[in-house]
Amino acid sequence: MALNSRLAKAIRFALATGAATAALSSPVVLAADDENVERIQVTGSRIQRSDMETATPVTVLSADEMAKQGFTSVQDALESLTSTTGAMTTQSVHGFTPAASSISLRGAGANRTLTLINGKRLNQYPKPAGGTDNFVDTANLPMEAVQRIEILQSGGSAIYGADAVGGVINIILKKDFEGVALKYRHGDTSNGGGANDRIALSIGASSDKGNVSSFIEFTDNESLLATDRDNFGLHTDKVPHSQYSQYSSYGARIAGTGSGARQLTPQECTDGGFLWDEARNICGFDRSAWRDLQPESTRFISSTNFNYELAEDMTFVGRLDFAEAKSITNIEPSAIDDYDITVAGDKLTVSYGQEGKDGYMSKEFDKSTGLGGDFANAEDGSYYYARRLHELGHRSTETKTRNYFFTAGLEGLIADEYNWDASVNYGRTSVDVFGSGNATVGGMFNYITAGENGNSLLENMSAEDAEKASYSSFERAQSTQKNIQANITGSLFEMDAGDAMFAFGAEYTIQDYETDSDSESKNGNILGKGGSSGAGERKNWATYAEVSIPVLDDLTIDAALRYDHYDNFGGNLSPQIAVEYRPVRELLVRGSWSSVFRAPDMHRVYGDPTDGFTTVIDFKQCAAMGGTPGTVYPDEELNAVCNELHIDTTTGANEDLDAETGYTANIGAVWGGDAFDASFDLWEWKLDDMVSDISASQAARDYELYEDMITRDENGTITHVNAVAQNLAYQKVRGLDLTAGYTWDLNSFGELKLNFSGTYILNSEYQLTSTDPVEDDIDNGGLPQYRANLILGYFIEDFEATLGAYHTARMHGVQYKSFKEAAEANGDVFIEEDHEVASQTKWNLTAGYTISESIKLKAGIINLFDAGPNFDPTDTQWPHYPRGIYNARGQEYFIEGEVKF
């Protein structure tokens, strides 16, 4: 003991003189203090402590709670949080990442929400969201291996480094599992489509020296088609709940400036496999009939944890994760309008590109016989075919993802009171994307201009010709993360009110990513297909420390300081201060302030320009043509520019970006009684120099400011928007959280528990540049001001039942600002309620029964009253509802059985 005492004093002296830099945590539950009170690691602090409630608010979702509420995946559970302001899910069938999922906490974005497993960073998905933003994919995280999820609802740069702006999600896995457990779950939807099956196997064995536990899951998800949801009006482009919905005008027609522009007759249109739109007298196409709402997918996930006691005060620990997923997403066939057809006298010229530049193609025909005689009676002018290439079938994307993660390290105890750990960590994610149903620029040009007279695109292509023009694309992306870290935590010195505690450590990380595609895609030779590419590497090291000082018996002050150094951004110092005041045992008053810092996404710095496609309202051209934005017109050109103009976009990287800096703060109180508990927290975060780009819709709306980003054709209509990543001004979000819970002991009638949680956003504002006006996110639209959950649980002997209500507030539509400004400019009456998305409450009901210690049964109905997505009256794009907030699965039911051996 004398040796341990001297060693402890030496450690205290060394740490007292050197702990001026900030702290990470060790995810393990290790030592107890002299009074045998277990000290645990809580997300948001690296100091082991005896209380789950700290100065920073942390929400805990246990595996049992998630199961009771009917969640089938980590993503489902995270989407239910009231602090989640948006999610990217597999509903994003037209995006760059249709096989991945993520969430945004506090409106900060998925790229500013840090996700950990057992306190260790996860590898980023190599394909960025929207072609720009890096994020952690939550679709492949193991559900069966989860013990609990801790959500730090505050920034944590002083504790965890960059990315922890909106909050931190720390998934704590089970350890020391023993035995064998087999679980099977089958779920299906009441309206068809989207059925799913999950099989989970848990195996664990222990000895007096250690434990090894493996958790294996296999999930099979059936696709959910748009045609499966005719009850929600999603089976067709033309729906009654949106006056702006309309069939695609790309059925088959000739468009242009001359008198030769024409539609097919209704009979010709339907004979060609298209749809005659009587309202607009055009040959259209119903895209929804070809679309998925959620893709078909399979996932295999495994996680193995191991620990072995090497000595009395030293344990070898590690984890090996592997996940493989495959998803297939289908959308409508490609549209074509890329080839210029010029009529001059008796000559007809088909061309692509700009004369004199690479890729330019041109061929001349006799006007009377060329292209099937489609232009025999056409006057001089410029024309083009507008056509949906349905002969090529679906545009299909098959995505294969493989995740690997390995960690190995040592944990131990020094001098009976200092817990330490050191580990090496490696993660890799690879994604292969196979695309089909596309056509090459050259292939379609060769078809149109084949032979002496070419081919008419008003006639269907033969299967042989479609095969010749089609192309299967390929993209491979990979990202890796290598990390080493070491931490120590324990008592720093003794005080009258108790021991001052500390945590101290350092880490070094190397991140890299690369994405590459086939040559045709890289050269822009695929019709209607965008993509992203790039490669880069980033290295950073950090040192950190945290201290917790009990100034008085009821007052504790925590301080943290972290220094991060990036090889391409230099260094940054992030401090944090937090106060805990406990005037009585049941009440904790808390407050914290933390500096936050974030290096820009790697793709924002190293990525190649990302090509994409979107639709906008061309406000300038709409006004020039005498139209009103949002008004449907029979004239096809006027209708397009005022409602849904299809354009190309490019988003470029910027190597000169600066890091984002700001702060997070919260103040609140927690009451914890025997039967009643509650908490209240007022929070705020702000980031300056936020890295972003001007969206195409914003550029089109505020064209006077961003005209240099816009390319227009000879008629003045937008054809392309080019944006470059840049440090814009700032964003600030303020809100409050409320939780409350009460337990009724009904004696022989069981136990009843009621829990409430809610988040209310008081203010969310941003300013794009220092000369722009400050914008209000809530007023502009697309952000619900509050969310609230109410969970009622009943337990009696071997039976349990849970009823959950999940409420999302009414909100302004995504184009609310644009519609309001247009109405005011025209002197029209603007009715707020007519431009809002209605509120929604979804109910889940589950019940479980324990037959014996070895057998459990569970069943439930998710979305009890079959609530569909609430539609946005201002959203001119399919599916006309915010996919980051609602989904179209409708009512679901599941049955589940578990057997333990």
N, C-alpha and C positions, 0 to 999 in steps of 0.2 A: 504493500500500500504506500510505503514511503516513496518508492520509485515512481508509482503512478501519480502521487501528489506532486513530486518535483517536476515530472513530465507535464502535468496539467498546468503548473505555474509557468513553465517555459513556453508552452503553447499560448497561454493567455497573453504573455508579454509580447510574443512575436505578432500575434493577431491584433493586439491593441495598438501596436505601432504601424501595422501595415494594412488594416481593414478600412481604407479610405476610398475604396473603389466598389463596385456594386455586386449583386448576387443572383445566382441561379438556384434551382432546387433539385434535390434528389427525390425521386418519386417513392421512396420506400418508407415503410413504417418500421422504425427501429427501436431505439432505446426508451426506457422509462426513467423518470427522475427518481430522486431518493424516496418520494412518497408513493412510488409505484403508479403514478399517473402517466398513462401512455402518451407520448408525444408523437404527433403525426405531421406529415407534410401536407399543407393546404395550398392549392393553386393560388398564386398571387404573392407568395412569400417562399423563401428558401430556408427559413428558420423552422425547425420542428417545434411544435407547440401543442398544448393540451386542449385547445378549443378550436372548433371548426369555424366559428365566427371571427373574422378579422376586420381590420380597418377598411379593407377593400371588399365590395360585395361579391360573393361567390354563390352561384346556384348549383345545387347538386341534384343530378338525376341518377338514381340507383337503377341497377339492372331490373330489380323487382318492380320499381315504379314504371319503368318503360314498358315492361311486359304487361302490367296491369292496364295500361292505357292503350294497348293494342299495337304498339309500334313494331314494325318488322325490321327496321334498319336504323343505324345511327343517324342517317340523313333525316328520316321521318321524325325522330325524337328532337333533333336540332331545329327542324322547321317549326315545331310546336312552341318553341320558346317565345315568350312575348317580346324579348329583346331582339329577335330576328326580324329585320326590316325587309328582307328579300332573300330569295334563293335562286340559284341556277340549278335546274333539274334536267332530267332527260326529256322533258317536254320541249326543250330548245332544239327541235329537230332541224332547224335551218342554220344553227350556229356552228362554230368551229369545234365545239366540244360536246357533241350530242350524247356521248357515253359517260360523261363525268357530272359530278354534282358538287355544290358548295353552298355556303350560306354567308350572309352579311350580318354582322352584329352592329347595332347602333347606327346604321346607315353609313358605315365606313367603307363597305365594299368587301368582297371575299378576299381580295388581295391584301387587305389590312386587318384581317381576322386570323390570328395565329392558331394553328391546330397542332396539338402534341399528343403523343401516346406515352404514358408514364413519364411525363415531363420532358420528353425528348422530341426534337423537331422532326417533322416528316418531310419527305422529299416533295418537291413541287411537281405538279402535272406539267409535262413538257410542252403540251399544246396550250397556249394561253387563251383565256376566255375573251371572246370578241377579237381574237388575233392580237391582243395587246397585254392583258393582265394575267400575271402568274398567280396560281392558287393551289391549295391542297385539295385533292379529290377525296370527298367523303363517301363516295359510292362503294369503295372497296374496303372500308374499315370493318373489322370483325365484330359482329353483334353478340355472338354467343360467348366470346371471351371477355366481354366488358363486365367489370364489377360496378363501375359508376362513371358518370361523366361530370366533371367539375367545370363550370363556366365562369370565368372571371369576367365580370361585366364592367370592366374598366381597363384603361390602357396599362401596359406593363413593360414599357421599354427599359426602365431601370432594373427590372427583374429578368426579363427574357430577351431584351434586345429588340431589333426591328420587327415590324409586322404586327405587333401587339397594340394596335391603335383602338379598334372597335372593341376588342376583348380577346380572351384566350379560351380555347376549348381544350381541356386536358382529359383525355380518355384513359382511365385507370383500369388496367386489365386484372383479371382474377389471378391469384397466385396460390400455390400450395393446394391445388385441387386434387382430390383423391377419388379413385373409383372410375366407373364408366357410366356415362349418361348419353342416351340417344333421344333426340327430339325431332318430331316431324310436324310441319305446319302446312296446311293447304288453305289458300285464299282465292276468292273469286269475286267478281263484281256482279251486281244484280242485273245490270243492263248489258252484260256481255263484254268480252275482251278483257285483257289485263290480268288473267288468272296467274297465280304464282304458287310455287312449291319451294319449301326450304327444309333441308335435312341437316341436322347439326349433330356432331359426335364430339363428346368431351372425354378425354382420357387423362388420368393423372395417377402418379405413384410417388410415395414418399418413403424415405428411410430416416434413420436418426441423424443423418448428415445433410439431407437435402430433399428436393422435389423436382419432378419434371411433369409438366402439364401441357397437353396439346388440345387445341380446339379447331375443329374442321367444319366448314360449312359449304354446302352447295345449294345455290339458288337458281331457279329456272323461272323466268318471267315471260309470259305471253305478251305479244304486242297488243297495244290498244289503238285501234284505228279510229280515224275521224268518223267513218261511217258507222262505228259502234255507238256513237253518241248523238243519234238523231233526237233523243229526248232533250238534249241541251242545245240543239240547233247547230251542231258542229259538223254535220254530215255534208254540208253544202256551203259553197262560197256565198250564196245569196241567202241571208238569214233575216228573219223579221226583227230581231233585236238590235240590228244596226242599219241605220239608213245609209251608211257609207259602204256597206258590203256589196260586192258585185262580182259577177263572174269575170274571169280574166278575159281581156279583149284579145289575148293571144290564142285564138282558135286557129283560124286561117283567114288572111285578108291581105290586100295590097294597100299599103299606106304611102303617103308622100304628098308632095306639093302640087302635083299636076292633076288633071282631070282623069287620069288613068287609075287613080286610087279607087278601090272598090271593095265591097263585101261579096261574099258568096251568097247565093240564094239560100233560103232556109233548107231546101231539099239537098243542095250541094253540101251544105254545112253538116247536116246530120249524116249524110252518106259518107262523109269523110271521117266520121268518128268524133265529131265535135258537138257543140251544144248551141242551139239557136237561142239567143237572148232577145226575147220579144220586147222587153222594156226599152232596150237601146238599139234594137234592130242590127245586131252584130252577131258574127259567128264567134262564140266564146268558148270557154273551157272551164269546167268545174274542178278546180285544183284539190279541193277538200276530199273528193272521192279517192284521191291517190295518196293521201297523207297519213302518216302515223301521228298519234298524240303522244305515245310513249313507245320506245322501240322494244323489239324482242331482244332478250338478253339472257345470258347465263353467267354465273359467277362462282368461282371456287376460291375460298379463303381459308388459310390456315395460319395459326399462331402457336408457337411453342415457347414456353417459358421454362427456365431451369435455374436452380440455385443449389450450390453445394458448399458446405462448411469446410473450408480448408484448415482452419484453426479456430480456436475458441473465439477470437475477436476478428475473424476475417472470413468472408463468404464470396465465392465466385458466382456471379449472376449473369444471365444473358437472355436473349430473346431472338427468335428467328421467325420472320413473317414472310409469307408468300401469298400472292393473290393473282388470279388470272381471270379476266373477264372478256366476254365477247358480246357485242351488240350489233344489231342490224337495223338501220333507220331508212325508211322509204319516204320519198316526197314525190311531187308531181314531175313529169318529164320536162326537159329543158325547153326554154323558149328561145326563139331565134329572131333577131332583127338587125343582124350585124353586117349584112352585105348591101352595099350601095348599088342601086340600079339606075343608070342614067339613060334617058331617052333623048336623043338629039337627031332630028331628021329621021332617016330610015335606019339609024344605028341604035343598037342596044348594048350597053356596056355594064358588065357585072364586075365589081371591084371590092377589095377589102383592104383596109388600112390607108395610110397616107402615102401618096405617090412620092417616090424618092427616098423613102425610109425602109428599114428592114421589115420584112414580112409582107410587103405590098404585093397584091395579086390582082390581075385584071384580065378579062377576056371579052371580046366583042362579038356580037351576033347581029343578024338581020332582024329588025324589029318585028316584021310580020310573022316570022317563024320561030324566033328565039324564045326559049323558056315556055314552050307549049303554046305560043301565041298569046300569052297573058297580056302583052303590052302592044298588041297589033294596033289597037285603036287609041293608044295613049298619046297625049300631047307631050311636047318636050318638057322635061322636068326631072326631078329626083324622086326616086321611089325606093321602097324596100318591102320585103315580105315580113309580115308579123305572123308568126306561126309557132304552135306548140308541137314539138317533135315526139308525138305519142308513140310512134313506131319504135322508138328506142326503149320504151318501157320506163319504169320508175328510175329516178336517180336514186341509187342505193348506196349507202355508206356502211361498210363493215369495219368496225373498230375492234382491234384486239389489244388489250392492255395487260401488262405484267408488272407487278410490284414486288420488289424485294427489299427487306430490311433486316439488318443484323446488328445486334449490339452485344458486347461482351465487356465485363468489367469486374471490379472488386469493390466490395463494401465492407466496412469494418468499424471498429470502435477503438479509440485510443484513450488511455488513462481513464477508462470506465465512464467517460462523459462526452467524448468528441466523436460524433458520427462522421465518417468520410466515405466518399465514393469516387471512383475514377472509371471512365469507360471509353471505348472506341465504338463508333457508330457509322454504319454505312447503309445508304439507301439508294435504290435505283428504280426508275419507272421508265418503261419503254412502251410506246404506242405505235401500232401499225394500222394504217387506214387505207382500205381498198375502196375505190369508187367505181361505180359502173353506171351506165345509162347516159353518159356524156358523149358529146361529139367533138371532134377536133375542128379547128378553123379550116385547116387544109382539106380534111375529109369532106366537110360539107361544101366547100368551094368546088372541089372536084365533082361532087354529085350534081350541084346546080349547073355547072358548066360542062358537063360530060358530053362528048360527041359533037356533032355539027351544030345542034340546036339547043343543047342543054336540057334541063328538066324543070318542070313547073313545080313550085312548092305548094301550089293549091291542090296538087294531086298527092295521094299517099305514096310513100316510099315502099319499095318491095323489101321483103325481109333481107334479101341479099345485099341491097344497097344500104339498108340501115346498119347491117353488120359491118360493112366496109367503112362507114363514116363514124361508127362508135369507137369509144376508147375507154379502157379501164385504167384509172389513175392509181397511183400509189404514193403514200407518204409515210416516212418513218421519223419518229421523234423520240428522243431519249434525254433524261435528266438524271444526274447523280448528286449525292451529297455525302461528303466525308467529314466526320467530326470527331474530335477528341475533347473531353471535358473532365474536370476534376473539381470536387466541392468538399468543404468541411463545415460542420455546424456543431454548435454546442454552447457552453457557458463561457462568457467573456470575462466577467468579474461579478463579485457579489455586491448587492445593495440591500438596504434595509427592507425594501418591498419585494425582494427576490433577486434572482440572478439576471444580469443582462445577458442576452443571447445574441449570437452572431451567426452569419453564414458567409463564406468566402470561397472564391474559386476563379477558374479561368476556362476558356474554351477556344478552339481553333477550328474553322470550318472552310471547306472548299466546295463551292457549288459550280456545276457546269451544265450546260444543256446544248442540244443541237437538234435541228429539225431540217429535213431535206425531202424533196419530192422528185418524181420522175421528170425527165427533161422537158416533156411537152407542157406539163403544168408550170414548171419554173419559167418557161419562155412565154407563158400567157397564151398558149395555143389551144386551150380547152374552152369551148363556148359555155358561158354562164357559170363559171366555176372560179371562186376565189380561194385564197389560201395564205399561209404565213410560213416564213422560213427564217433561219438565222442560227447563230451559234455564239456562245460566249462562256467565259469563266470568271468567277468572282471569289476572292479570298478575304476572309476577315477573322480577326482575333478579338477577344474581349476579356476583360478582367472585371471583377465585380465583388461587392461586399454589401452586407445588410446587417443592421444591428437593431435589436429590440430592447429598449431600456425602460424598466418599471420605475418611473420617477416617483410615483406614490403607489399605495396599495391599490388604488382604483384608477390610476392614470399610467398609460404606457405610450411611449413614443417610438415609432419605427422610422428608420432612415435607410435609404439605399442609394447606391451610386454605382453606375456602370459606365465603363469606357469601351466603346466599339471602334475598331479601325478597319476600314475597307480599303483594299488596294486601289480602287478607282474613285473613292469619294473622300478619303482622308478619315479623320477621327471625329468622334462626337461623344460628349459627356452627358449622361442622362441621370439626373437626380430624382429622388422621390422622398416625400415626407408623409407620414401617416400618424394619426392620433387615435387611441382607443381610451375611452373614459367609461368606467363602469360604476356609477354611483350606488347601485344596488345590484345584487346577484343576478336578477332577471333582466336588467337593462344595460345595453351597450350603446353608447353614443360614439360615432366614428366619423372620421373625415380623412381625406388624403388628397395630395396633389402630386402629379408626376409629369416630368418632361417626357415627351415621346419623340422618336426620331425614326425615320424609315428611308432606307435606300430604295431608289426606283426599281420597279420590276426589271428583271434581266432582259426580257423581250423589248421593253421600252428603250433599253440602251443598245442592245446588240442585234435586235431583230431586223430582218430585211423588211422593206415595205410590204404591208399586208393588204392584199386586194380583197374587196368584198362587194356586196350588193345590198341595197336597201331601197325603201320607198320614202319619199318626202312630199310635202306640200310646197310647191314652188310659188312662194308668196309674191315675189316680184312679177313673174310672168303671168300669174293668175290675175293680178290687178291690171297688168298691161292689156290683157285680153278682155277686160271688163267683167271678170268673174269675182266671186266671193269665196275665200277659203272654206272648205267644208261643205260646199253646196254641190249637189249632183246635177250634172248637165247632160243633155242628150248628145251634144257635140263631144266626140271621143277625146280630142286633143285638149279641149278646155276642161273636161271632166278629169283627165289625168293630172294636169298641172295643179288643179285646185283640190285634189283628193289623194291620189296615190300614184305619184310619178316614180317609175323604176329608174334608178341611176346606179352607176358604179362608184365605189369609194376606194380610197387608198389611205392607210394610216401608217406613217413612217416612224422609225425610231430616231433617237436623238442622243448621241454620245456625250453631249454637254449638259445633260440634266443634273440638277442639284438634288440633294436629299431633301425630303419633306421633314419639317420640324413643327412641334406644337406642344400641347399639354392635354392632360385629362385630369379631372377633379371630381370628387364626390363628397357629400356630407349626408349623414343619415343616422338612423337609430334602429336597434334590434331589441325586441322583447321576447324572452324565452321563458315561459312559465310551464307548469306541469301539464295543463290542458290547452292553453292558448299561446300561440307565438305569432309574431308579426314583425315586419321590417318596412322601413321607409328610406329611400335614398334619392337624393337630388344629384344629378350628374351632368357633366359637360365635357366635350372634347373639341379641340380646334387644331387644324393643321394649316400651316402656311406653306406656300410654294408647292401645292399639291400637283402631282404629275397627272396630266390628263390630256385630252384632245377635244377640240370642238366637234360635237357630233354633226352628222350631215343634216339632221333635222334642224339643229340650232343654227347652222350656217345658212340654211335656206330661209329660216324665219328672220334672222338678223343679218340679212344679206348686205346691208350697208356697211356693217363692221367687218364682214368676212368675205367680201367679194373676191379678194385675191386667192381664196381657196377654191373658188367655184369655176368650173368650165361650162360654158353654154354653147349651144349649137347656133347656126346662122339665124335661127328664129328667136333666139334669146332664152331658150328653155334649158334648164340645168341637165347636163349629161354626166357630170363627174364632180365629186368633192374630194379634195386632197388635204388631209390633216396630218400634222406632225406632233408627236408628243412634246409637251412643254410644261414648264413649271408655271402654273396659273396662280391666282391670288390666294384664296383661302376657302375653307369650309368649316362651319361651326354647328354643332348639334347639342341641344340641351333637352333633358327630359327627367322624368321621375319614375321610380319603380316602387310598387307596393306589393307586399305579400302578406298573407294572413292564414292561419290554420287553427282549427279547433278539433279536439277529440272528445267524443262522448263515450263514456264507459257505460254500456247498457246492461252490465252484469251478465246474467244468464242469456240475454238476448244478443250478446256480442258487442262489437265496437263499431263506432261510426266516426269517420274522419272527413273533414271538409277543408280543402286548401284552395286559396285564391292567389293568383299572381297577375300582375298587370304592368304594362309599360305605357306611359303617356309622353309623347314628344312635344315639348313646349315650344321648341324653336329649331328649325333646320334651315340654315341659310348658306349661301355661297356667293362668291364673286369671281368671275372668270378671269378678269384682268383688273388692274387697279383703276382703270378708267370706266369700267362697266358698272352698272347699277348692282346693288346687292339684291340677290334673288331669294325668294322664299320657296323652298321645296314643297312645303305643305300646300301653299296656295297655288303654286304652278301645276301641281298634280302628280299622281303616281305614287304617293307616299301616304299610307294610313296613319292617322295621328295617334291612334292607340290600339293595343291588342290586350286581351284579357282571357285568362283561363280559369275555369272553376272545376275542381276535381272532387267528387264525392265517392268515398270508399266505404264498403260495409264488410265486416269480417265476423264470422261466427264459426268456431271450431274449424272444420276442414273446408269450409266454403268461403269464397270471397267474390265480391262484385264491385265494379268500378264504373261510374258514369262520369264522363268528361265533356265539358262544353268549352269550345275554342272560338273566341269572338274576334273578328277583325272589323275595325271601324269603317264607316263610310268615308270616302275620300274623293278628291277632285280627279277627273280623268287625266290621262297622260298628256293630252294635248289641250288641257284646260286653258292654259295661258294664251295659246295661239288663237283659240276660238273666241276668247274674251276680247283680246286685242282687235281681232277682225271685226267683231260686232261693234265695239266702241268706235273704230275707224269709220264704219259705215253708218253710224248713228242708230243701230238696231238695239232693241231691248235684249239684254242678256240675262237669262234665268239660270242661276247657279245650280239649282237642283237638276236641271235637264242635262248637266254636263258632269255629273258625279257617278261614281261606282257605288252601288248600294253596299251596306254592311252585310256581314254574314256570320252566322253561328253554326258551327258543325258540332255534332254530338257523337261520341263514341261510347259504346256499351260493351263491357267484357265481363266474363264470369269464369271462375276456376274452381275446381274441386280436387282435393288431395285424397285419392282413394286409399293410398298407403304411403309409407315412407319411400316406396320405390316407384309409384305411379301417380302422375298428375294429368288432369285434363283441363283444357281451357278452350273457350269459344267466345266469339264476339262479333259485333257489327260495327264497322267503321263508317262514319257518316250516316248515322242512324236514319235521318230523314231525307237522304238522297239529295243533299244540297249541291247544286252545280256551280260552276264558276260564275261570279257576278260580272256582267259584261260592262265594258267601258264605252259610253256613248260617244266619246271623242276619238276612240282608237280606230283609225281607218284601215289598219292592217289585221289580217287573220292572225289569231282566232278571236280578236276583239275583246280579250280579257288579259289582265296582267299575269303572265305565266310564272313570275317570280313570287306570286302571292297565292294564286288559286291553281287548282288542277281540275281535270275533267273526269276523274276516276268514278265519281259518284259513290253510291252505296256499295260497301264491300262487306263480306263476311269471311270469317276464318274459323278453322278448328285446329287444335294443337294438342299433341300428346307427348308426354315425356316419360321415359322409363330409365331408372337408375339401377345399376347392377353392383 
